[in-house]
Amino acid sequence: MKTLTFVAIALLSFSSVAWADHPFTIARSAIPIKHNGYRIETGLQIDNLPKGRQAHAFSLSFLYGLIHNMEIGAHLPYLYAKDGAVSHDQLGDITLLAKVRFLKGRDAAPISLASLIDVKLPSASRDIVIDTTGEADVRLGLVASKAIYPYYTHLNISHTFIGNPPKQERSDRQDYSLTVEYETTRPGFIVMGRLLGSESRVSHEHTSDEAHGEQWSVATGASYQLRESIVVDGSAAIGLSHHAPDSSFNLRVSYYYN
């Protein structure tokens, strides 16, 4: 049975009501969609941030198996953020996704390796509350996935080059995630645990970014295959460090076609 990638709980990136990153870009599997296959996803993400702030997103994603061992896709969120009495909502930035598997896991060496590149286009208007910056970001990453039935493990490491808005300096960021999935004896039902980390280093005098330093969260969730082509999954997380979300919740519905 193919491994399933759960919704990741993204970590805080910026100041104001900082908007969370798209889950795909934080925790992914090295196993791409089959050639000419596709996946359509709708998701709801709720982040309860420090100091009583909130950030929510309803998102739509599309992934397509362009060739063997390569998939491309796009993600578009609708964002809502609240900071005290101030709240804003709007369409977020479009993120273009690409993944190439360069090592396929086999019985003798059951590990797959893939490289990632995600490009966030500045398609949304600049908003200080939602924290859409009007600048492009680029993430480069590496994913390792290993299957030892009934366990599946996914390790993600990435570096994001952050675009600087006018008169601001944003630090680049490193993201890490480790996911362990367990395929239960009930057909189509998988449970998971995940550790998420993020790190950005920049001095106070050069930025207004309050989310520098290290951020860590831990998440747990489950996935259930309703039908051959439909999967529902959800997860919950708590922050382990000062700048991480106090709590986060995700719900996603995925439609697969191979």
C-alpha positions in Angstrom: 0.0 0.0 0.0 1.4 3.4 -0.9 2.4 5.6 1.9 0.3 8.6 2.7 1.6 12.1 3.6 -0.3 13.8 6.4 -1.0 17.5 6.8 2.0 19.0 8.6 1.5 21.7 11.2 3.5 24.6 9.9 5.6 26.8 12.2 5.6 30.6 12.6 7.8 32.5 10.1 7.2 36.2 10.4 6.1 39.0 12.7 2.6 40.4 13.1 0.1 37.5 12.8 2.7 35.4 10.9 1.2 33.2 8.4 2.0 29.4 8.4 3.7 27.7 5.5 1.8 25.3 3.3 1.8 21.9 4.8 3.2 20.2 1.7 6.4 22.2 1.9 7.2 21.2 5.4 6.6 17.4 5.6 6.4 15.3 2.4 7.1 11.8 1.2 9.9 11.1 -1.2 7.5 8.9 -3.2 6.1 10.9 -6.1 2.7 10.5 -7.8 2.7 8.0 -10.6 3.1 9.2 -14.2 -0.1 10.9 -15.4 -1.7 10.5 -12.0 -2.9 13.4 -10.0 -4.1 14.4 -6.5 -6.6 17.1 -5.6 -6.8 18.3 -2.0 -8.8 20.7 0.1 -7.7 21.5 3.6 -8.5 23.6 6.6 -5.7 24.7 8.9 -6.2 26.5 12.3 -3.3 28.0 14.2 -3.6 29.4 17.7 -0.6 31.7 18.0 1.2 33.2 21.0 -0.4 36.4 22.5 -3.9 35.3 21.6 -3.4 35.7 17.8 -5.0 33.4 15.3 -4.3 32.3 11.7 -6.6 30.2 9.6 -6.4 28.9 6.0 -8.7 27.1 3.6 -6.6 25.7 0.8 -6.8 24.0 -2.5 -3.9 22.0 -4.0 -3.2 20.1 -7.1 -0.3 17.6 -7.8 0.4 15.9 -11.1 2.8 13.1 -12.0 4.6 14.8 -15.0 7.0 11.9 -15.7 8.2 8.9 -13.9 9.8 9.9 -10.6 8.7 13.6 -11.0 5.7 15.5 -9.8 4.7 19.1 -10.1 1.8 21.0 -8.4 0.4 24.2 -7.1 -1.2 25.4 -3.9 -3.5 28.3 -3.3 -4.8 29.3 0.2 -7.5 31.6 1.4 -6.1 33.3 4.6 -7.7 34.7 7.7 -5.6 36.3 10.5 -6.6 38.1 13.7 -4.4 40.1 16.0 -6.5 41.6 18.9 -9.3 43.7 17.4 -7.7 43.7 13.9 -8.6 41.0 11.4 -8.0 40.6 7.7 -8.8 37.9 5.1 -7.7 37.5 1.5 -6.4 35.1 -1.1 -2.8 34.1 -0.3 0.2 33.6 -2.5 0.3 30.8 -5.0 3.0 28.3 -4.4 4.4 26.1 -7.2 5.8 22.7 -6.1 8.1 20.2 -7.8 9.7 17.0 -6.6 12.1 14.6 -8.2 13.0 11.2 -6.8 16.5 10.3 -7.7 16.8 7.1 -5.6 14.0 4.5 -5.5 13.6 2.2 -2.5 14.0 -1.5 -3.2 13.9 -4.6 -1.1 17.7 -4.6 -0.5 17.8 -0.9 0.4 14.2 0.3 1.2 14.9 4.0 1.2 13.8 6.6 -1.3 15.5 10.0 -1.8 13.9 13.1 -3.5 14.8 16.7 -4.0 12.3 19.5 -3.7 11.9 23.0 -5.0 8.9 25.2 -4.0 8.4 28.7 -5.3 6.0 31.1 -3.6 4.9 33.7 -6.1 3.9 37.2 -4.8 0.4 36.9 -6.2 -1.4 38.3 -3.1 -1.4 41.9 -2.2 0.9 43.0 0.7 -0.9 42.8 4.1 0.8 43.5 7.4 -1.7 41.5 9.5 -1.9 38.4 7.3 1.8 39.0 6.5 1.7 38.5 2.8 4.9 40.3 1.8 4.6 40.9 -1.9 7.9 39.2 -2.4 8.9 35.7 -3.8 10.3 32.9 -1.6 12.2 29.8 -2.8 12.6 26.6 -0.8 15.1 23.9 -1.7 14.8 20.6 0.2 15.7 16.9 0.5 13.4 14.1 1.5 14.2 10.6 2.7 11.5 8.0 3.0 12.0 4.5 4.4 9.4 1.7 4.6 9.7 -1.2 7.0 6.2 -2.6 7.1 4.0 -1.6 8.9 6.1 1.5 9.6 6.9 4.4 7.2 9.4 7.1 8.0 9.8 10.5 6.3 12.7 12.9 7.0 12.5 16.5 5.4 15.3 19.0 5.5 15.0 22.3 3.6 16.3 25.9 3.3 14.0 28.8 2.3 15.4 31.9 0.7 13.1 34.7 2.0 12.3 37.7 -0.1 12.7 41.0 1.7 9.8 43.5 1.6 10.7 47.2 1.2 12.6 48.6 4.2 12.6 45.2 5.9 15.2 42.4 6.2 13.8 38.9 6.7 16.1 36.0 7.6 16.3 32.8 5.5 14.9 29.8 7.3 15.8 26.1 7.7 12.9 23.6 8.3 13.1 20.1 9.6 10.4 17.4 10.0 10.5 13.7 11.0 7.3 11.7 10.5 6.6 8.1 11.5 3.5 6.4 10.2 2.0 3.1 11.3 -0.3 1.1 9.1 -2.9 -0.5 11.4 -4.5 -3.8 11.0 -7.7 -2.0 9.9 -7.5 -1.6 6.1 -7.0 2.0 5.0 -6.3 3.3 8.6 -2.9 4.9 9.4 -1.8 6.8 12.5 1.2 9.0 12.7 3.5 11.1 14.9 5.6 14.1 13.8 8.3 16.4 15.1 8.6 19.8 13.3 11.5 22.3 13.7 12.3 25.6 12.2 15.3 27.9 12.6 16.1 31.4 11.4 19.0 33.5 12.5 19.0 37.3 12.3 19.8 40.0 14.8 17.1 42.2 16.5 18.6 45.4 15.2 18.3 44.4 11.5 14.7 43.1 11.5 11.2 43.3 13.0 10.9 39.6 12.7 10.0 38.3 16.2 10.0 34.6 15.1 13.8 34.2 14.7 15.5 31.5 16.6 14.4 27.9 16.9 10.7 26.7 16.9 9.5 23.2 17.6 6.2 21.5 17.5 5.0 17.9 17.9 1.9 16.6 16.1 -0.2 13.4 16.0 -2.9 12.4 13.5 -4.6 9.8 11.5 -5.6 9.0 8.0 -8.5 6.9 6.7 -9.2 5.7 3.1 -12.9 6.2 2.6 -12.8 4.8 -0.9 -10.1 3.7 -3.3 -9.6 7.3 -4.5 -10.6 9.3 -1.4 -8.6 9.8 1.8 -9.5 11.9 4.8 -6.8 12.9 7.4 -6.5 15.1 10.3 -3.9 16.1 12.9 -3.3 18.2 16.0 -0.1 19.8 17.3 1.2 21.7 20.3 4.1 24.1 20.4 7.3 23.1 22.3 9.0 26.4 22.0 8.1 30.0 22.7 7.5 31.2 19.1 5.7 28.1 17.8 1.9 28.0 17.6 0.3 27.2 21.0 -1.8 24.7 19.2 -2.7 23.8 15.6 -5.4 21.7 13.9 -5.7 20.4 10.4 -8.3 18.6 8.3 -7.8 17.5 4.7 -9.7 15.6 2.1 -7.7 14.1 -0.9 -8.8 12.7 -4.2 -6.3 10.4 -5.9 -6.3 9.3 -9.6 -3.6 7.0 -11.0 
